[in-house]
Amino acid sequence: MVMSWMPMCLVPACDLDRAAWPMALAVIAPDLTVTRDGAPVALDRLAPQILAAISLSDAGAATLARLDLRHLRATPDDLPALWAQLLTEELTAAQARNVKQLRELAQLRQLSETSLQHFERLEAFVWQTTAAERHQVTHLPLSDAVLDLTGVEQRLPSDSVGLSDLAVFVQDAGRGVLTATLRLLESDQVVGQWQVTDPGPGWLRLALPRALPMDAQTAILRLDWQGDALSLGLSHPHPDPRFQAHDGRPLALRLWKFVPGTLAPMAPDAHGPGLPKWLVSLDALREAAALADDPERVEVLDWAKGLVLRPAPGQTIAVRLPAFARPGMARLQGMVSVLGADALADLAYAVDDAPQWQRLTAAEPGQLHAQFAPLTQVQDLILMARVPDDATSAAVVIFEPIEAFASDV
Amino acid sequence: MSDAPLLAIIIPVYRHSVLMVEAVDSALAQEAPFGIQVVIVNDGCPHPETHETGLALARAHPDRVTYLKKPNGGLSSARNHGIDHVLTQMPSVRAIYMLDADNRLRPPAMARAMQALTDDPLAGWIYPDIDMVGLTSGHDYSGPYSILLHTAMNTCEAGSLIRREVFDAGVRFDIAFKAGFEDWDFFLSAVQAGFRGKNIEGMGFLYRKRPESMLADSEREREPILARMRAKHRALFAPRALLELEQEEAPRYAFYLSDLGRIWLTTDPSEPGQMLKPKDYALRLWQARAAPGRFVLPPLTVVTQSVTLTALRRAGVLHNMLWQLEALLDQSHMAALMVSPAEGERMGFAQLMQRTRAPDDAAVLMLTTKAVTGSAAVPIDAWMETLTSDAPKPHVSLAELTLPPDLAGVPQGAASGLLQLVALMRGAPWAKAATLTDWREADLARRAGSHLILRRRMGGQPVPPMLRGMDRHIGLLMTIVEFGGVEKVALNLARSFKARGWKVHLFIAAHRDAALGPDWRETLTSVNFLGDPEFWAWGEGDRSYFGNEIPRWAVSGNHARLIALLHGMDVVIDLHSGAGVAVMSQLRKQGVVTATSLHLADLSALGRPSGNPFLGLAYEHAFDLFLPCSQGLGDWLHGLGIPEDKIIPVINAPSFPIAPDVLTGLLEARQPGPRLRALFLGRLDAQKGLERLAQVIARSRPLPIDWRVIGKAVLEDGSTLPPAVAEVLEPALTSPEALTAAFAAADVLVLLSDYEGLPLTVLEAMRQGVVPLATDVGAVCEAVGPDTGFLLPLDGAVPACLQALARLAADPALLTRLSQAAAAQARDWTEATEDLSRVFDALTATRSLSTDSDIPPPAHLADLSPLPPLPPLDLTPLAWTRLQPGTRAELEPFVPHEGFLQIGAPEGSGVTCTLETRLVRDRFGRESPILALRPKGEPQPWSTYELVLNDLALSQLTALDWDIRYALVRPRHLFAQFILNGGGHEVTVVHGSLLVGQIGARTRLRLDLARLTVEQRRLLTKVRLILSTDGELLPLDLLDLQVTGLR
């Protein structure tokens, strides 16, 4: 039951029967105990409701005189006028306060709207002009231990500020549905939820569209599995029980962060709500290079900030990024360059159909584009480079991180 | 959900007229399955807006918000105003949360905190981690609550949920703390009232951090505020209490016992501590590395073997060696102790200044646990591996302990043991992952250096790891222990106080080794070397007190080191330690009873009296007692300004005992022979008047006298013994048997000294009927008179001595008469120390069992011995509870007759009690039953509770130990006394104030039945333990009550 404010008048008990009182009363006894409707109540607690204190006798006046109520003291004759005066004063003051606060609220609203507009422009600028990458901040490596999953909770070894992605390692895939829930301990809020059907083996990356805000909290990941057996990779034993998911070990885990509270392109291999932009990051290129079987000709070099391919004349090299072409994707673009004296090469992003080759020489670093009909299913993305048979020298080709766009961007 | 609130949030407001809305809003937005009342306290804020906003909030939520306005009195006053309002007006409220007006709560915070409080009946309050907004950061306060840590830092945020019982116990915010840290003070008061805190993680408390805040102000004024807090919570900050806390909460040492393959955690190696397998210890080690604020790990690691600890313990040096190593460790990476055999019955300690020994020769190695962890964290630590090579890279401070050969046979190889420990830790499964840490900063990382908390209280010096327990400890401070008279007095003091139940400790300030034979070792609890190379008893002083030099060390030495060494004693007796007097004043302030045992004044080269008695005059204020060895010296001290009350003569007595039947036999066998047998026995130095002795020997040749001179020449100025003396010189005797035989073979003792105190040789000779002929110096006249011997004037001593010898040689009857009179004057040390013992009992009962001399004892227990019996109390039994027999190993479990214990409150005390049993969980999650004795009623001037054991056969016992452990609330002041009744007799044994024993929720009371006569023990059959508080109603939650009898 919610009570509302009831203005009332404080009267001494000895004066209670002497008049018909026009408003709600609190009665004060000579020992200064106060009752309302016959029930004892603390004067302190009642004070905000008392608008007037009235005595009709010397004894009553003596009782009230023991309290600091001078500003409330009145006589019965005064009461109607006083009542009107008090209400008027209260109303006037409340209106003045109300107007003042509305004005302040308006100022704050304008400031907030302006800030939001500026933020939206800034975010759009970042979105459109830079290959803003979600940064991996934590990597708990895989050990040889696994967890047969039914349900498990993992406290994340990082605060929530800017958290954007996390990945667990599926050791043995099964058929079924994996439900992942990300909850913040302190506020007990769920800030992310994913359902993945028939997850394949390997790192399973789960992405939030917008990095979590500045409010630092402890994030807890809960995973529940329904289906055939599914095992997750565990990391090395950790002594702190807070981080132990199973058998004294945390899950093998990777975490990414981005600017708190902002949108960022998603990794194509991440599960999450659809965004019209993806980013094939340097880390993704590095993992693809690791899958290639020719480390002499395929590698990621940090100084080059990209994937380096070294095709010989007449040779074509292709690097596969498994399942990196996502439904809705219709356009790819990224910086490419060719190094080497008199070097030239044909480069292409291949998705679905035949590659659209684009020739590049050492003198012409630039962007490589690919445009295709919006994809309807997951496919592999292939980066290709070849050097013509008649070329006089080998080429060094660099693919930098690739932005991918939906058709409507 | 009931309308009656279960929890109140008090929000004091001063100058936060706008931000307060956020605080109130966050309080109103709590998601909790119980009612929450918000109490806004306007602390006389000068902004009218505060009043308007407070009124508006109260009017908007009349059922959930109470608005109180009061004149400005500061944060503490405002909080107290709100608390008092809640306590008087809201009986349904079980806990109160303190929320400052510029802070906020997340919605689940109060539900979580209340659940934690409900789940843990041992928790008095729930304190949060602190997530700061504004200047953003997160701060982790997780892990077990530690009182020790709380004395060093403010570990509990005011924004805590506090159980109503804490306030019911009278704990409030101190309005004198206006510059901050009032919350620190509040929780320490709660600790002293018996409550403990508990952290919950992620509670949801948001603290507005500004570049400048009240907290920043208090940090600036930290020292004065801390000084005030230490003064207010003396009992908690007392070094002895901190050491108890260290043992209980954060043991200082991890002993790796390589022969057992176990790690033992303890501060005091006389305490049981905790023994762990390497795997279990490795888990703790890596936990502490991952979260140093959350997990407790001993800061120091000691590598040794169990047999070594046993040997050091038998020698009485274990605590001292740990202390020495800890001090050495401050200067190096590690500290190593070599143990070597001494030549004979001697013990010694010295730091080896050069690398003369290899670390692996050490029997004990100490290093920081951080160094162990650091080494174990890398796959190969080449630096550490060199420890067992010819060229070790770690800097190891080496020290050598020499012990009598039968104790010195301890194994070496401590460095190898260390590498073994590191390998064990490195091989643990957690080593790879322990770098993963929580995102909040570990604000309690000071746990890793918990031993430094006590150090800071002791001037930065390591503190000996010796707990006092419930025993009484007496320390003898000496510069040298050889075979001199002062040493003999010291040994006999030690024996007599040991016989009275004291633990006796020897402290050797100057010399690096000492003659400590079995007689000493059997008497002493511990032997301690100061190990300060700068300490010299005398010399190099550039100041004097009425012409007597003040030694340099007394003015500018490392006093803190000696104070740290001695502070744990109840009594310290200075035995001619010279410069050691400089620490006595500080010790006295810390509650130690200080006494100086004085024997004689030295003479300077030109004959000016000087030495320890004069130094004692200079430091009169530092001593509680002066213990002259003679009445004459006592009179001298009084004449020179020592108050009479402070002078307790301890008159010398023979230094070694002779069995009564043996002595009787010796005296009966004594018969004058045809030739007089004259003896000089003692140290042969200039003081002894050797020239006079030589003249007497030479000039007495015509007389029928056979001379023996027994002793060791210690002439310092290069002079030689007079030929007449050297001709008859025999080697010194040290054993009681040899001395007895020497006196038995003598008729007269000749002692022609320039100066003396009251020589023990004279007393020992007289005991066996040897007639003394001694110069009238010092207090010789108190032992030698015309009826017992010849007191010779110093001037003219030679002819007087010759005359006396001639008379005795010629008059066997005179010799026999004097001999018998001399023997009749025998005295002993028990008698000599009787007065002193009584004074010590009185002083220590009022001082050392409490923790600070400035806290007066309660009036009715002030005079502890003797105390008139209390009037008998008519007990009304409330319940009967089966007593669990004790299980302690060292004492035989005592099963009381019928196995019942009666607990009750005195009739007419105005107090009624309810008794119940319930399960409680300790902080380790272990459940145990407790007996909860809940008193109700008006507090009396003295509330008293009795625990009674009936029908005991006390004659079979020498002591009863009562172990009492409290669950939740411990009275602030608790006093105990035992009353024994039976056969119409009543005897009261008052144990005294028990504040020290209260730290850590456990109290041990020992009823020393040996103080009673056998006849009394036969008659008495009922033991009543009476626990009294100073008016506080004592909720006696007994976690454990064990009564153990010692037969």
Chai-1 contact restraints between the chains, C-beta under 6 A:
chainA,res_idxA,chainB,res_idxB,connection_type,confidence,min_distance_angstrom,max_distance_angstrom,comment,restraint_id
A,M3,B,P62,contact,1.0,0.0,6.0,A-B,restraint_1
A,M3,B,D63,contact,1.0,0.0,6.0,A-B,restraint_2
A,W5,B,R59,contact,1.0,0.0,6.0,A-B,restraint_3
A,W5,B,P62,contact,1.0,0.0,6.0,A-B,restraint_4
A,A42,B,Q89,contact,1.0,0.0,6.0,A-B,restraint_5
A,D44,B,L68,contact,1.0,0.0,6.0,A-B,restraint_6
A,D44,B,H85,contact,1.0,0.0,6.0,A-B,restraint_7
A,R45,B,T66,contact,1.0,0.0,6.0,A-B,restraint_8
A,P48,B,L55,contact,1.0,0.0,6.0,A-B,restraint_9
A,P48,B,A58,contact,1.0,0.0,6.0,A-B,restraint_10
A,P48,B,R59,contact,1.0,0.0,6.0,A-B,restraint_11
A,P48,B,Y67,contact,1.0,0.0,6.0,A-B,restraint_12
A,P157,B,L436,contact,1.0,0.0,6.0,A-B,restraint_13
A,S158,B,W439,contact,1.0,0.0,6.0,A-B,restraint_14
A,D159,B,W439,contact,1.0,0.0,6.0,A-B,restraint_15
A,L185,B,G202,contact,1.0,0.0,6.0,A-B,restraint_16
A,E186,B,R106,contact,1.0,0.0,6.0,A-B,restraint_17
A,E186,B,G202,contact,1.0,0.0,6.0,A-B,restraint_18
A,E186,B,G204,contact,1.0,0.0,6.0,A-B,restraint_19
A,S187,B,R106,contact,1.0,0.0,6.0,A-B,restraint_20
A,D188,B,P108,contact,1.0,0.0,6.0,A-B,restraint_21
A,A216,B,G138,contact,1.0,0.0,6.0,A-B,restraint_22
A,T218,B,G202,contact,1.0,0.0,6.0,A-B,restraint_23
A,H236,B,K432,contact,1.0,0.0,6.0,A-B,restraint_24
A,H236,B,A433,contact,1.0,0.0,6.0,A-B,restraint_25
A,P237,B,P429,contact,1.0,0.0,6.0,A-B,restraint_26
A,P237,B,W430,contact,1.0,0.0,6.0,A-B,restraint_27
A,H238,B,A433,contact,1.0,0.0,6.0,A-B,restraint_28
A,H238,B,L436,contact,1.0,0.0,6.0,A-B,restraint_29
A,P239,B,L283,contact,1.0,0.0,6.0,A-B,restraint_30
A,P239,B,W286,contact,1.0,0.0,6.0,A-B,restraint_31
A,P239,B,Q287,contact,1.0,0.0,6.0,A-B,restraint_32
A,P239,B,A290,contact,1.0,0.0,6.0,A-B,restraint_33
A,P239,B,W430,contact,1.0,0.0,6.0,A-B,restraint_34
A,P239,B,A434,contact,1.0,0.0,6.0,A-B,restraint_35
A,D240,B,Q287,contact,1.0,0.0,6.0,A-B,restraint_36
A,D240,B,A290,contact,1.0,0.0,6.0,A-B,restraint_37
A,D240,B,A291,contact,1.0,0.0,6.0,A-B,restraint_38
